[in-house]
Amino acid sequence: MLRTIGRRVATAIPSLIGVIIVTFLLTRVLPGDTASFFAGPAATPQAIAEVRKQLGLDRSLPEQFASYVVNLAKGDLGNSLTTGRPVVTEIAARLPASAELTLLGLLLSLIIAVPLGIVAAVRQGSWIDHTCRIVATAGVSLPVFFTGLIFVYVFYFLLGWSPAPLGRLDVFNSPPPTYTGFYLIDALIVRDFETFRAALSQIALPTITLAVFSLAPIARITRASMLAILAAEFIRTARASGLKSSTIIMTYAFRNAMLPVITTLGMVFSFLLGANVLVEKVFAWPGIGSYAVEALIASDFAPVQGFVLTMAILYVLINLCIDLLYSAIDPRVKVEG
């Protein structure tokens, strides 16, 4: 198992190297002059040149890249010019907020999409099947930021059911003691149910927004996989043997249909990491997505590079977990392959 994990990580190293190179080059060709931005609008050319020298932007691209790689090997992603803090510290502080939102959105979409896809396949052509198609089409068609804005307008502005979209907690509550970085879990650990209720009310709308975005592909893949399995020979044999419908559907059909669903989950999770950037801006969520957007607007290279590298590492870890799950779900799949 350890050898398999090591082999999977080794195959991901070239991809990570490519991400580092591409990210470095893209941040250098983006419009805007970092030195001019931080020197200020009233700065003289001499002052701008001095700032550019302090930032190391007066050196050639190969020299800048070599310095960046050396620092990266030491675990140093640089300092944010806008906050003055190390990028590693900023990402470590903001990553739990993004992870909590992403995982909760994925969990909610699973709770809705998987049963919906199963029932739609079992009752093909029924109103549930048509509902599944409508939900899938709507989820794919609506941009995630538009869905978030609609939810804010309806549930906060019109109905008043949701609190103001101003982060993880309102101004009347303090964050719970940090154990996991997830406010919901940390509040339950210390049995602070008031903070738990406040955190849950704040995360509800962004979670639903991500769930609407992600349940479409999960529901469609679940339905398609179940339809293919239900038409297989061994399912007809199981029915002819007089087994219960629930046993056939859940024990035989769904277990064999899970591999495409698990594959889709990995892709959806990576999509959610990207969608978080927009959702966090709409709901003022203090995650790494909003952090990267603010840095990009300010032409602050180091946070943008750190954000992209973090997303690439998370994507590699997700695919590694999926590979290991295959063998647990279906023994016919060899993890060493």
TIVOZA-694043 format. One line per field, with one value per residue (C-alpha): residue number from 0; x, y, z. Coordinates in Angstrom, 2 decimals, padded with zeros to 5 digits. Example, Ala and Ser with C-alpha at 12.3 -4.5 7.8 and 13.67 -1.06 7.14 Angstrom:
num = 0 / 1
xx = 012.30 / 013.67
yy = -004.50 / -001.06
zz = 007.80 / 007.14
***
This chain:
num = 0 / 1 / 2 / 3 / 4 / 5 / 6 / 7 / 8 / 9 / 10 / 11 / 12 / 13 / 14 / 15 / 16 / 17 / 18 / 19 / 20 / 21 / 22 / 23 / 24 / 25 / 26 / 27 / 28 / 29 / 30 / 31 / 32 / 33 / 34 / 35 / 36 / 37 / 38 / 39 / 40 / 41 / 42 / 43 / 44 / 45 / 46 / 47 / 48 / 49 / 50 / 51 / 52 / 53 / 54 / 55 / 56 / 57 / 58 / 59 / 60 / 61 / 62 / 63 / 64 / 65 / 66 / 67 / 68 / 69 / 70 / 71 / 72 / 73 / 74 / 75 / 76 / 77 / 78 / 79 / 80 / 81 / 82 / 83 / 84 / 85 / 86 / 87 / 88 / 89 / 90 / 91 / 92 / 93 / 94 / 95 / 96 / 97 / 98 / 99 / 100 / 101 / 102 / 103 / 104 / 105 / 106 / 107 / 108 / 109 / 110 / 111 / 112 / 113 / 114 / 115 / 116 / 117 / 118 / 119 / 120 / 121 / 122 / 123 / 124 / 125 / 126 / 127 / 128 / 129 / 130 / 131 / 132 / 133 / 134 / 135 / 136 / 137 / 138 / 139 / 140 / 141 / 142 / 143 / 144 / 145 / 146 / 147 / 148 / 149 / 150 / 151 / 152 / 153 / 154 / 155 / 156 / 157 / 158 / 159 / 160 / 161 / 162 / 163 / 164 / 165 / 166 / 167 / 168 / 169 / 170 / 171 / 172 / 173 / 174 / 175 / 176 / 177 / 178 / 179 / 180 / 181 / 182 / 183 / 184 / 185 / 186 / 187 / 188 / 189 / 190 / 191 / 192 / 193 / 194 / 195 / 196 / 197 / 198 / 199 / 200 / 201 / 202 / 203 / 204 / 205 / 206 / 207 / 208 / 209 / 210 / 211 / 212 / 213 / 214 / 215 / 216 / 217 / 218 / 219 / 220 / 221 / 222 / 223 / 224 / 225 / 226 / 227 / 228 / 229 / 230 / 231 / 232 / 233 / 234 / 235 / 236 / 237 / 238 / 239 / 240 / 241 / 242 / 243 / 244 / 245 / 246 / 247 / 248 / 249 / 250 / 251 / 252 / 253 / 254 / 255 / 256 / 257 / 258 / 259 / 260 / 261 / 262 / 263 / 264 / 265 / 266 / 267 / 268 / 269 / 270 / 271 / 272 / 273 / 274 / 275 / 276 / 277 / 278 / 279 / 280 / 281 / 282 / 283 / 284 / 285 / 286 / 287 / 288 / 289 / 290 / 291 / 292 / 293 / 294 / 295 / 296 / 297 / 298 / 299 / 300 / 301 / 302 / 303 / 304 / 305 / 306 / 307 / 308 / 309 / 310 / 311 / 312 / 313 / 314 / 315 / 316 / 317 / 318 / 319 / 320 / 321 / 322 / 323 / 324 / 325 / 326 / 327 / 328 / 329 / 330 / 331 / 332 / 333 / 334 / 335 / 336
xx = 000.00 / 002.78 / 004.62 / 001.46 / 001.00 / 004.62 / 004.25 / 001.10 / 002.82 / 005.85 / 003.67 / 002.14 / 005.49 / 005.80 / 002.31 / 003.24 / 006.41 / 004.36 / 001.94 / 004.82 / 006.31 / 003.02 / 001.84 / 005.12 / 005.04 / 001.37 / 001.76 / 004.59 / 002.60 / -000.56 / -001.41 / -000.37 / 002.90 / 003.34 / 006.02 / 003.87 / 000.87 / 002.73 / 004.80 / 001.58 / 000.05 / 002.25 / 005.54 / 008.37 / 010.08 / 013.05 / 010.80 / 009.14 / 012.53 / 013.58 / 010.46 / 010.99 / 014.54 / 013.38 / 010.84 / 013.45 / 011.48 / 014.50 / 016.18 / 015.67 / 012.90 / 015.31 / 016.87 / 013.46 / 012.32 / 015.49 / 015.01 / 011.35 / 012.17 / 014.89 / 012.50 / 009.77 / 012.06 / 012.47 / 008.69 / 008.71 / 005.97 / 007.04 / 005.29 / 002.10 / 002.78 / -000.72 / -000.75 / 002.99 / 002.50 / 003.96 / 001.75 / 002.02 / 000.58 / -002.25 / -003.19 / -003.04 / -005.36 / -007.85 / -007.81 / -010.14 / -012.84 / -012.67 / -012.44 / -015.45 / -017.56 / -016.46 / -016.91 / -020.30 / -021.46 / -020.25 / -021.92 / -025.24 / -025.11 / -024.39 / -027.34 / -029.63 / -028.07 / -027.30 / -030.82 / -032.31 / -030.19 / -031.03 / -034.79 / -034.69 / -033.01 / -035.35 / -038.44 / -037.29 / -039.75 / -041.58 / -041.95 / -038.96 / -036.86 / -037.98 / -037.26 / -033.75 / -033.17 / -034.51 / -032.36 / -029.27 / -029.86 / -030.49 / -027.42 / -025.18 / -026.71 / -026.74 / -023.38 / -022.47 / -022.10 / -025.52 / -027.13 / -025.47 / -026.68 / -030.23 / -030.17 / -028.91 / -031.58 / -034.43 / -033.54 / -031.76 / -033.15 / -036.75 / -037.62 / -035.12 / -034.62 / -030.84 / -028.32 / -026.25 / -023.62 / -020.66 / -018.41 / -018.37 / -019.97 / -022.00 / -020.67 / -022.44 / -020.54 / -016.90 / -015.08 / -014.89 / -011.53 / -009.54 / -009.26 / -009.94 / -010.49 / -014.05 / -016.37 / -019.22 / -017.06 / -015.13 / -018.35 / -019.72 / -016.50 / -016.80 / -020.62 / -021.14 / -024.48 / -025.14 / -021.98 / -022.85 / -026.28 / -024.73 / -022.05 / -024.64 / -026.91 / -023.97 / -022.74 / -026.19 / -026.61 / -023.08 / -023.35 / -026.64 / -025.11 / -022.23 / -024.60 / -026.79 / -023.66 / -022.31 / -025.39 / -026.07 / -023.12 / -023.44 / -027.14 / -026.63 / -023.73 / -025.59 / -028.65 / -026.63 / -024.55 / -027.62 / -029.42 / -026.44 / -026.17 / -029.92 / -029.86 / -027.04 / -027.47 / -026.71 / -029.47 / -032.00 / -030.73 / -031.14 / -034.69 / -035.49 / -034.17 / -036.85 / -034.60 / -036.14 / -036.05 / -034.28 / -031.59 / -031.09 / -030.91 / -028.67 / -026.55 / -026.00 / -026.80 / -025.63 / -022.37 / -021.42 / -022.47 / -020.37 / -017.06 / -018.19 / -019.85 / -016.62 / -014.70 / -017.21 / -016.89 / -013.19 / -013.85 / -016.71 / -014.59 / -011.89 / -014.55 / -015.87 / -012.42 / -012.47 / -016.09 / -015.22 / -013.41 / -016.69 / -018.87 / -016.48 / -016.59 / -020.40 / -020.77 / -017.65 / -016.31 / -012.75 / -011.26 / -008.28 / -010.40 / -011.23 / -007.62 / -006.35 / -008.79 / -007.75 / -004.09 / -004.72 / -006.42 / -003.42 / -000.92 / 000.44 / 002.18 / 003.11 / -000.44 / -001.68 / 001.17 / 000.59 / -003.13 / -002.63 / 000.02 / -002.25 / -005.11 / -002.81 / -001.65 / -005.24 / -006.19 / -003.36 / -004.44 / -008.06 / -007.09 / -004.89 / -007.82 / -010.04 / -007.49 / -007.36 / -011.16 / -011.50 / -009.99 / -012.14 / -015.36 / -014.58 / -011.99 / -011.62 / -009.81 / -006.18 / -004.70 / -001.23 / -002.21
yy = 000.00 / 002.44 / 001.57 / 002.24 / 005.62 / 006.50 / 005.54 / 007.66 / 010.65 / 010.20 / 010.30 / 013.57 / 015.32 / 016.29 / 017.80 / 019.86 / 021.04 / 022.11 / 023.97 / 025.82 / 026.88 / 027.92 / 029.80 / 031.68 / 032.72 / 033.71 / 035.95 / 037.76 / 038.48 / 039.71 / 043.36 / 045.88 / 046.85 / 045.55 / 048.10 / 051.01 / 049.74 / 049.51 / 052.65 / 054.66 / 056.92 / 059.89 / 057.96 / 059.19 / 056.92 / 056.68 / 055.51 / 052.96 / 051.67 / 051.34 / 049.35 / 047.13 / 046.45 / 045.61 / 043.15 / 041.55 / 042.42 / 044.12 / 040.75 / 038.50 / 035.90 / 032.93 / 034.54 / 035.25 / 031.69 / 030.17 / 032.22 / 031.19 / 027.48 / 027.66 / 029.32 / 026.84 / 023.92 / 025.43 / 025.63 / 029.39 / 030.68 / 034.28 / 037.14 / 038.86 / 042.45 / 043.56 / 042.04 / 041.73 / 038.20 / 034.93 / 033.28 / 029.91 / 031.45 / 033.14 / 029.98 / 027.84 / 030.29 / 030.49 / 026.92 / 025.50 / 028.01 / 026.94 / 023.25 / 023.42 / 025.12 / 022.79 / 019.56 / 020.60 / 021.54 / 018.21 / 016.30 / 018.07 / 017.41 / 013.71 / 013.41 / 014.81 / 013.67 / 009.99 / 008.99 / 011.13 / 009.39 / 005.94 / 006.56 / 008.19 / 005.07 / 002.65 / 004.60 / 005.57 / 007.88 / 008.86 / 012.38 / 011.73 / 010.92 / 014.13 / 016.08 / 014.65 / 015.82 / 019.30 / 019.63 / 018.42 / 020.80 / 023.77 / 023.01 / 022.87 / 025.91 / 028.40 / 030.06 / 029.50 / 033.20 / 033.93 / 031.22 / 032.71 / 036.22 / 034.94 / 033.14 / 036.26 / 038.41 / 036.02 / 034.60 / 037.62 / 040.71 / 039.67 / 037.04 / 037.85 / 034.16 / 034.24 / 036.48 / 039.02 / 037.35 / 038.74 / 035.79 / 032.75 / 034.44 / 037.57 / 040.43 / 039.17 / 035.86 / 035.01 / 032.13 / 028.91 / 027.60 / 026.20 / 022.43 / 021.58 / 025.04 / 024.03 / 026.28 / 023.77 / 020.97 / 023.18 / 024.63 / 021.12 / 020.03 / 022.78 / 022.43 / 026.04 / 025.52 / 029.24 / 029.62 / 026.40 / 027.81 / 031.10 / 029.35 / 027.03 / 029.93 / 031.73 / 028.70 / 027.52 / 029.69 / 029.28 / 025.53 / 025.30 / 027.35 / 024.89 / 021.93 / 023.16 / 023.53 / 020.05 / 017.84 / 018.01 / 015.86 / 013.49 / 012.89 / 012.36 / 009.94 / 008.02 / 007.69 / 006.64 / 004.10 / 002.60 / 002.28 / 000.43 / -001.94 / -002.59 / -003.83 / -006.31 / -010.08 / -010.68 / -008.22 / -010.16 / -013.36 / -011.85 / -010.83 / -014.27 / -015.77 / -013.90 / -011.50 / -008.36 / -005.25 / -003.30 / -005.97 / -006.02 / -002.23 / -001.43 / -004.58 / -005.55 / -002.62 / 000.40 / -001.18 / -001.96 / 001.53 / 003.29 / 003.42 / 006.02 / 007.97 / 007.98 / 009.17 / 011.96 / 012.92 / 013.59 / 015.78 / 017.60 / 018.26 / 019.84 / 021.94 / 023.06 / 024.23 / 026.52 / 027.56 / 028.54 / 031.57 / 033.07 / 031.85 / 033.27 / 036.69 / 036.67 / 035.71 / 037.51 / 034.15 / 034.46 / 031.52 / 031.11 / 031.83 / 035.39 / 035.75 / 034.85 / 037.22 / 040.14 / 039.37 / 039.11 / 042.52 / 044.01 / 042.25 / 040.43 / 037.45 / 035.32 / 034.63 / 033.77 / 031.32 / 029.83 / 029.45 / 027.65 / 025.36 / 024.51 / 023.68 / 021.45 / 019.54 / 019.08 / 017.78 / 015.23 / 014.09 / 013.75 / 011.55 / 009.46 / 008.87 / 007.90 / 005.37 / 003.79 / 003.77 / 001.77 / -001.36 / -001.01 / -000.74 / -003.32 / -006.04 / -006.68 / -003.34 / -003.81 / -000.76 / -001.87 / -001.60
zz = 000.00 / 000.91 / -002.28 / -004.27 / -002.59 / -003.27 / -006.92 / -007.29 / -005.68 / -007.93 / -011.05 / -009.81 / -009.41 / -013.13 / -012.98 / -009.93 / -011.63 / -014.63 / -012.36 / -010.71 / -014.06 / -015.65 / -012.56 / -012.29 / -015.93 / -015.90 / -012.87 / -014.64 / -017.82 / -016.11 / -016.81 / -014.20 / -012.58 / -009.06 / -008.23 / -009.42 / -007.44 / -004.15 / -004.70 / -004.93 / -007.59 / -006.62 / -006.73 / -008.91 / -011.46 / -009.11 / -006.25 / -008.50 / -009.62 / -005.97 / -005.11 / -008.15 / -006.98 / -003.44 / -004.85 / -007.10 / -010.23 / -011.82 / -012.31 / -015.33 / -015.37 / -015.03 / -011.96 / -010.44 / -011.13 / -009.64 / -006.48 / -006.30 / -006.65 / -003.98 / -001.54 / -002.47 / -001.66 / 001.82 / 002.27 / 001.78 / -000.53 / 000.01 / 001.76 / 000.75 / -000.19 / 000.79 / 004.29 / 004.97 / 006.34 / 005.01 / 002.39 / 004.15 / 007.32 / 005.42 / 003.53 / 006.67 / 008.43 / 005.56 / 004.25 / 006.96 / 005.99 / 002.34 / 003.23 / 005.57 / 002.92 / 000.12 / 002.08 / 003.42 / -000.08 / -001.46 / 001.37 / 000.83 / -002.92 / -002.25 / 000.12 / -002.59 / -005.87 / -005.18 / -004.00 / -006.76 / -009.40 / -008.03 / -007.94 / -011.39 / -012.82 / -011.07 / -012.13 / -015.59 / -017.37 / -014.16 / -012.79 / -010.54 / -013.59 / -015.28 / -012.08 / -012.03 / -015.58 / -014.83 / -011.71 / -013.56 / -016.46 / -014.16 / -012.07 / -015.12 / -016.82 / -013.92 / -013.09 / -009.47 / -008.68 / -010.21 / -008.07 / -004.99 / -005.80 / -006.34 / -002.98 / -001.21 / -002.85 / -002.05 / 001.36 / 002.85 / 001.16 / 000.41 / 003.04 / 005.78 / 006.59 / 006.22 / 008.04 / 006.16 / 003.96 / 005.90 / 006.60 / 008.88 / 011.93 / 012.60 / 014.71 / 017.84 / 018.06 / 018.63 / 016.92 / 018.97 / 020.22 / 017.32 / 017.22 / 013.58 / 012.10 / 011.19 / 013.18 / 013.23 / 014.59 / 017.01 / 018.41 / 019.01 / 020.69 / 023.30 / 023.34 / 022.34 / 020.64 / 020.19 / 018.12 / 016.26 / 015.35 / 014.23 / 012.14 / 010.60 / 009.62 / 007.98 / 006.04 / 004.92 / 001.79 / 000.40 / 001.05 / -000.84 / -003.66 / -004.04 / -003.69 / -006.55 / -008.67 / -007.85 / -007.62 / -011.36 / -012.54 / -009.57 / -010.20 / -013.93 / -013.50 / -010.78 / -013.01 / -016.07 / -014.10 / -012.45 / -015.80 / -017.26 / -014.29 / -014.06 / -017.65 / -016.93 / -016.98 / -013.31 / -012.29 / -014.37 / -012.77 / -009.29 / -010.10 / -011.48 / -008.24 / -006.29 / -004.39 / -002.91 / -005.05 / -002.30 / -002.07 / -005.83 / -006.10 / -003.12 / -002.73 / -006.36 / -008.62 / -006.63 / -005.45 / -009.05 / -010.15 / -007.51 / -009.40 / -011.97 / -009.14 / -007.11 / -010.17 / -010.65 / -006.98 / -007.45 / -010.47 / -008.74 / -005.66 / -007.81 / -009.58 / -006.18 / -005.18 / -008.21 / -007.69 / -004.13 / -005.51 / -006.75 / -003.88 / -001.29 / -002.93 / -003.09 / 000.59 / 001.90 / 003.02 / 004.41 / 002.52 / 000.25 / -002.83 / -001.79 / -000.61 / -004.08 / -005.81 / -003.62 / -004.28 / -008.02 / -008.09 / -006.27 / -008.57 / -005.51 / -007.08 / -004.07 / -002.75 / -006.25 / -006.78 / -003.33 / -004.01 / -007.32 / -005.85 / -002.90 / -005.26 / -007.32 / -004.22 / -003.06 / -006.50 / -006.39 / -002.91 / -004.03 / -006.97 / -004.68 / -002.32 / -005.25 / -006.49 / -003.04 / -002.74 / -005.95 / -004.42 / -001.29 / -003.30 / -005.98 / -005.17 / -008.90 / -009.20 / -008.22 / -006.53 / -007.60 / -011.27
***
